[in-house]
């Protein structure tokens, strides 16, 4: 291989590497964004689960449990 061919190949590899670095950076940003969104959704899920549990517990109480105390 001549010096010119070698330099041309190195230049092409550097261009490809630069594109790959950009792609990796973009993918990393997307993964970070998705993890942030997953964290938000997990927190919302926990809150909704807690609300549903409280509502279920409330609905399971017997009407007698809500009766006023005897001194009324």
Secondary structure, 3 states (H helix, E strand, C coil): CCHHHHHHHHHHHHHHHHHHHHHHHHHHHHHHHHHHHHHHHHHHHHHHHHHHHHHHHHHHCCHHHHCCCCCC
